[in-house]
Amino acid sequence: MLRCTSALVIALLTTAALNSPLLCDAEDVSAVAELRNARNAPPRRVVRKLRPPPTAPASPPPQDARAIVGELDVLISDKSSPQFFVRQREGFVFPVLLNETDALPYTGYIVRLYAAGNTSDGTAPPQMASGGAKDFMPGDLTPANSGALALDTKPIAVRDIEFLGPANPGAGKSAPGGERRNITSIVFLVSFCGWKAPFDLATFQSMWLNGPGTRENARTMQNYWSVCSQGKAVMDKDTQTIFEVPLPCSGTINNKYYSFSAARFDYAMTLYSIMNAAEDYVQATLGLNVTGIQQRVAVLPAEIDRDSNIKGMALNPGCLGTICYTFINGRYADDLTVYFHEMGHNLGLDHSGRTGLTGVAVRYWIGKSPGAFSGKTCYNAPNMWRLGWMPPLRGGDLNGSTLDIGRPMTFSLPGSKSYIRIEPTWALRGDEVYNERYSPIPVFFISYRYLEAPFNNLSPPSSRVLVHTFSGTQVIHFLSKQGRGTGRRQSHA
């Protein structure tokens, strides 16, 4: 039951919205100036046409011994810009320097790249191109996880790169249609070098999944997905496979040596090695085949934190390739919001930001709303729209045809259950370029949030109206297209 609503008046080119009557001590909305200026000013966002992903050639070019061929991965962290890697079938992983804007659309593609040198030299990464480097020797490249684990591996500057096609052609695009989706994953509770996993199996299961007597409002991960998605995302015992994974402090996997004695959460190569070792343990030691499940969650010991101040990381947003990883720092392993945030990347969601500011310091968690408040909450209104979890308020999906100039419109916003969406089509010039990922103009989302435990915990707890803009579309890759779990065994010790 909704405890309160917010009355909101929207007017274009009038002053009515500057003093909108808001209930429940909600704050004033301040986006009217942007809407007012949009009619006479061109859109501030520069629209650029992205090249469509190329199709794989019928006859691939001959393999070049100087080239690296593998799947393009991207690691998302709250504390740094995206980091790119090329992962080979044999288990070798190469950190590479790529232009973020150009590379992100090709995450999950098989690529062939040629290095400009054996490590980065601090110069700007090159733009995407095709062709081959002629002055590169194979000895210049050493896989980061061959020999002893290299914690200070520098990324390779890339001279040329080719895109050979999707690594997982079955990872199709999906526009939300309101149907229920499964959140399918494997969870590794990892221990090594005398460092224990944050939970034993039974304790983690009680936090992760509902039991026969679990209340609908109990703080479990299963309820978190159900409440925030309004029942459209399903995570239950049939979609989750949980393992306790005790790893040797050092050893070999596929004839490659590793050591975790100096493991740190803020070194990507360490995380790759831990995940590879966990997968090898489950398949080689337990004799279970888990290759059919893309999303893998590694819950790591608290000792690996080493003052990194990074709660979690996600590899391959949208699960576009063969796998997508979620790494949880054991120091924060009892915070369900960390899992919800990082697994949100695997649904294809990105960080939010605050208008007028730049840099990593102002990137906000998916589960938080920038500027007005923070908190452990469900996703913000644009991401709820993008996932198809929550539609706009009836009559509140507006554009230049339905939001008339000078005519105020009044709405009652239900807390956390809907929003007003305004697409300012009056700002279009007619020469915009459209594609499946981005809209040519930012769309406004107006929502109302109030304290609603246990999954909408605002800080400070006072209620308020939020205004977001979003320039994306509803075309999204959804990891749960693979269906439910194996159904054979749900948890393993």
N, C-alpha and C positions, 0 to 999 in steps of 0.2 A: 504494500500500500504506500502510495506517495504521501509524504508528510507535508510537502508544500510545493508550490510552483512559483515561477517568476513571470510577472506580466511584463511584456516587452513591446514597445512601439517602434516600428521601423519606418523611416521616411527618407525618400531620396530627394536631395536638393531642398530640404526643409530643415528647420531647427528642432523639429519635434523629437527626434531621437536623441538629441543632446541631453534631454532631461527626462528620459524614460522612467516611468514609475516602476521601481523594482521592489519586490517583496522579499521577506526573509533576510534583510540586511545585505542583499546582493549589491555588488559594485556597478557603477555606471559603465555603459558600453562606449568605447572610444573609437570605433572603426568608421563612424559616419563620415569623417573628413576624407578618408580614403575612398569611400564610395562616391562622395560628392565630386572629388577631383577626377575620378576615373572617366567621366564623360568627356572632358575636354583635354585630358592628357593622355598620351599614348601609354600603353602598358609598360611598366618599369622593367619587366622581365624580358630579356632578350631571347627570342625564340630561335633556336638553331636546329636544323634538320639532321638527325642522326642517321647514319647509314644503316640500312637493314642488315641483320646478320647474314653473311653469305652462305650459300648452300655448299655442301661438301662437293668437291670435284668428283666426276665420275671415275677418273684415273688419278689418284693422288700422286703428287710429284715424288721422285725418288727420295728416300731418307738421306739426309745430310748428316754426316758424323759430327759436324760442328754445331748442330742445332739441338735444342732441348724440346722434346715433345711430351706433352702431358695435359692434364686438366687444370684449368685456371680456377684457383680458389681465391676468396677474399675473406679476411678476418676483420670483424667489426668490433671495436672497443669504444667505451665511453671516453677514454683518455687520449686517444690518438686518431689520426686519419686512417681510413681503411688501408690494410696491408695486403699485398698480392703475393701469391705463391703459385708455382707450377708443380703439381703432384703427379708423379708417374706411377704406373701400375706396380712397378717393382718396389714401391714404398719410398723412393727418393723424393725429397721435397726441396725446391729451390725458391728462396725469397727473391722477388724481382721488383724493380722500380717501373711502374707504369702510371700513365696519366689517369687519375681517378675518373674523370668524366667519360673518357673514351673506353676505359676498361670495364667499368661496372656492367654495361649491357651485355658483356660477353662472359660473365661469370658462369661457370659450368660448361664452357666450351673446351674442346680439344684445341690446343694451340701449338704452333711451332715457332719458337723464338730464337733469335741470335743475339748474343751478348755483345755489348760494346767494350766490356772489360770484365775482369774477374770479380770486382766489387764496385759499389757505388763510389763516385768521386764528388758527390755533393752537387752535381749539375742537375738541371731540370730534366725530368724524364721526357723522352721523345714522344711525338704524336704517333698514332698508329700508322703503320705502313706495311707493305708486303715486299718480299724480295729476300735476299740473303746477304749476309756479311761475308767479305772475302778475306779479311785479315784476322780471323778468329781461330785460335788453336784449341782443340778439345781439352788439352791439359789445363787450360785456364779455369775450367769449371770443376768444382768439387762439390758433390751433393752434401748438403748441410748435415745429414745424419749418417754419413759414412765415416768410419773411424769413430773416435770419441765424440760424444755429443758436444756440439759447438754452441755455447750459449750466447756468443757475441757475433753470430753470423750476420754479415752485412748483405743487403739486397743487391742483386745483380742489375746493373744498368743495361737496358734493352736497346739494341740498335734497330732491329726489325722484328716484326711479328706477323704471323699468318693465323687466320682462324679457319679451322678445318671442319667445324660443325659441332652440334651439341654432343656432349658426352653421354647425356641421357635423353634421347629424342622423345621418350615417353613423358618427360616432365613438361606437359603442355600448359598452355595459359588458361586461366579460369577466371571468368567474370562472375562475381557472386550472384547467386540466384535464390538465396534464402534457404537452400537445402542444408541438412545437417552434415557436418564434416567430422572426420576422425582425427584426433591428435595422437599419432602413432609414434612411439619412441622406445629406444633401449636406454636404460639408465645403468651406468657403471658406478658403484660405490668403491672408490679406488683407495688402496693403502700401499705404501712402499717405504723402504729405508727406516723402519720403525715408526713412521708416521701413520696414525690410524685414520680411517675414513671418518667423516663427521658423524655418521650414523651406522648402527647395525641395520640389518635388513628389516627387522620387525618395526623399529622406530621410524625408519624412512617410509615404510609402507603406510603407517598410520598417519603420516603427514601428507603423503602423496595421494592416496586413494581412500575412498569411502568404504566403511564396513557396513554390516547389516544394520547397525543402530546409529549410523552417522547422521546428524541433523543436516538439513539443506543449507543452513547458514554457518555450519562449522567451517573453520579455516583449514581446508584441505586444497591441494592442487586441483583435484577433480572438481570441487565446487567452484574454485576460482575461474576455471574455464567455462563452466556451465553458467554461472551468474553473469560474467562479463559479456559472454557471447549471446546471452538470452536463450540458451539452450541449443545454439547452432553449432557449437564445437563440443565434441564428445571425447572425453578422456576417461577411461575406466579400466578395470582389470583386464579386459580383453584387448586393449590397445597398448598396454605397457608391459615391458619385460625388464625385470630388475635383477642385477647381478652384484654380488660382493666380489671384488676383484683384488686379491692380494698379489702384488707384483714384486719380483726380485728387485733389489736395489740397483743391480746392473745385470746385463746379459746380452743376448743377441736375438734378433728377429730377422728371419730371412737372411742370415749371415751378416747382419748389420749390428754393430755394437751400440749399446746405449748405457747411460748411467744417470740415475736420478738423484745422486747424493747432493748435487748443487742446484736442484730444480727450483725454478722461480715461476710464479704465475704470469709475470709480465714478459716472458720470453716465448715467442710463438713456437719456435722449434721444439722446446720442451713439451708443449702441449700436444703437438703432433706426435711426438714419440710416445707420450703417455697413452694417447688414444690408440695408436697402433699396437702397443703392448697389451692394452685391455682387450682389444678385438682379437688379438692372437691368443690370449688366455682363454677367452670364451670359446673360440673355435677349435683350438688345438688341445687345450686341457679339458674343457668340459664337453667337447665334441658336438657343439651346437652351431648350426649355420644361421647367421644373422645378416647375411648379405642383402636380404630382401627388404630391410627396414632402413630408410635413409637417415632419419634423425637419431643421433646418438648423443646422450647427455653424460658427461663425466663430472662427478662430484668429487673434488680433490681434497686432500688433507689441509687443515688450516695452516700447517707450518709452511706451505708453499707460498703463502701470501707475501712474506718478506717485505712488508710495508709498501706493496705495490699500489694499494688503494684502488684496485680494480676488482669489482664484485663479480663480473662475469664477462665472457666473450662469446661471440657467435661466428661460425665459419659458414660462408655461403648463404647469404640471405635469400629466402625464397626456395631453398632446396632445388636449385636449377640443375645441378649436376648429379653425380652418382651418390653423394653423401652430403649431409650438413651436420656440423658438430656444435654442441653447446658445452662450454666449460664453466663450471661453477667454483669460485674460490671458496674453500671450506670455511673460511672465517665468516662468510655470510650465508652458509648453506641452509640455515634455518629460516631465511627470509624468502617466502614464496614469490615476492615481487621480483626478485632477481631472476628466478626461473621464467616467470611470465614475460619479463622484458626480453631476455635473450632468446627464448623460444618464439617471441613475436618477430624477431629478425628472420627466423626460419619460415615464417608466414609471408615474408616479403616486406615487412614494415621497416622504416628507417627512423632515425632520431628526429626529434622536433627541435626547432630553434626559436630564437626571439628576434623579431623584426628590428633591423637597424644595427645589429651586432654581428660580429664574425668571430670565428675561431672555435676550437674545441671546448673552451671553457663555458660557452653558452649553449652547447648542445644538451638537450634535456632527454631524460628517459622517455621511452614510448609511453610508459605507464604514468608519467607525470605531465603536468601542463605547464608550459613555460611562463615566466613572468609573474602571473598573479599569485600562484601558490605552487607548492610541491606536495607530494604525498604518495602513498602506496595505493594506487587506484587502478581502475580499468583503463583501457586505451582511450585516447582523446577522440573527439567527434570525427575528425577526418579519417582516422584509422578505422573507427567503427563503421563508417560509410564504406570505406574501401574494402573491408572484409565482408560487407553485406550483413553484418550482425545487427545493425540498427538503422531503420529508414528515417528520413527527415519527417518532421511533424507534418501531419496532414495539412495541405495547403501551404506548407512552408518550404517547398522546393522551388525557389524563385529565380527568375532571370529578367532580361529586359522586356519581355512580353507580359510578365505577370507582376512586376514591381513597377508600378506607374510613377512617373515623376510628380512629386508634390502631393501624392495621396498616401497618408499614413496607414500602416497596417498594424494591427494589434494581435499579439500571440501570447498564450500562456505556456511557458516552457516547463515540462515535467522534469524533475531532477534526474539526471543521468539516464533517462530513458528515450530521449529524442533530441532533436536539434533543428535549427533553421539553416538551410543551405541556400546561398545566394551566388549565382553565377553571373557576373557583371558583363553580359553579352553586349551591352551598349558601348563597351570599350574596345570592341573588335574593330579592326581597320579593314578587314577583308583579305589581307595578304598573309594571314597566319599559317604556319605549318603545323599540321596535326600528326601525331603518332600514337602508338598504343600505350606509351609510358607516361607522357606528359600532356597536360592541357595547355593551350596557348596563353591563357590568362589565369591568374590565381582565383580560386573560388573561396568565398567566405563561409565559415561555419560558426554559428552562434549556439552555445550550449549552456546549460545550467548545472552546477555541481553543488552538492551538499554532503555533509558527513553521513555516510551510510556504511557502518561497519558490517562485516569485516573486510570488504574488498574496495571500499572507497573511503580511505582514511586521509582527510585533507590536513594540511599543515600550512597556516593555521586552520582551525576547524570551521571558521565562519564560511557560510555559503557565498557563492558569487557566480556571475555570468562571465563566460569566457568567449573570446573571439579568436579563431584560428583562420589562417589562410593555407590553402593546399593546392599545389599545381600538378598533382598526379591524377591518374585515372583509376578505374576499378579493375583493370586487367592486372591480375596478380597470379603468381605461381603458388600453389597450395600443396604443401608437402603431404597432406593426408590423402591425396588421390590414390596412394598405394593401398588404401583400405585399412583393415584392422590388423592386429598383430598375428603372429604365427598361430596362436591358439593352442600350442602344445604345452608350454609351461609359462607361467606368469612371473615367477621369481626364482632366483637361484642363489644358493650360498656356496 
